[in-house]
């Protein structure tokens, strides 16, 4: 999906640990050009989200990964935060992971339009 000039990607990934998720998220950020991505997975029975924002948007302050991941995680009963270019969050309700990921575009759009 694209919002203006920014690409937005949200996906559920099957990984064995958070380090693997961060590695995938780094590669995603490199491939986006300009945009944001959120990955979600269920690790040890809990939801883990990682958000990434490309440097052009993070350095300008337009988008911050910590804001995005916090808003996505709230939808799965969690919270989190981090740096402007990468952030991690957890959630307590694995059944809500897909709905939270589906809301990513709407969440990013709000930040891009303010």
SULPEGI-V664713 format. One line per field, one symbol per residue. phi: phi as a letter, one per 40 degrees, with the letter a starting at -180 (. if undefined). psi: psi as a letter, one per 40 degrees, with the letter a starting at -180 (. if undefined). Layout:
phi->???
psi->???
//
This chain:
phi->.bbgcccbbbacbbbcaccccccccdccdcccgbiaabbbabbfgbcbbbbbbcdcccccgcbbdccccccccdcbgbaiiicccaababbcbdcbcccccccddcccddcccc
psi->ihhbehihhhihihieidddddddddddddedchaiihiiihhfeihhihiihidddddeedihddddddddddeffaiaaaidehiiiiiegdeeddddddeddddddddde.
//
